Amino acid sequence: MFVAGFVTGTLAGWPLADRLAFAGLTAALSVQEFGGSLSAPGWVEIAAWWQHARAYDDQPARALRRYAFLDRLLPAAARPWPLRRAVPTIGFRQA
């Protein structure tokens, strides 16, 4: 996921710091769920995370500034978090 986030930012022409932050964010969000590629976050999940992160008054201002570039990329309204994921079915055996 890190590479996918980094390449997304590179193709969009973002500054290096924003590409690295976005890549780290997408990688971090992807490991919160089980399922390999099924756990890859989409724009809706990233927007929900950003909305959730800004909702807390005790967030360090530096951290909020680091991800402020998301404001110009993400849809204004995000669905509530957590979101539903697809369930992987290959490789599971019933007991």
Buried (B, 14 or more C-beta within 10 A) or exposed (E): BBEBBBEBBEEEEBEEEBBBBBBBBBBBBBEEBEEEEEBBBEEBBBBBBBBEBBEEEEEEEEEEEBBEBBEEBBEEEBEEEEBEBEEEEEEEEEE
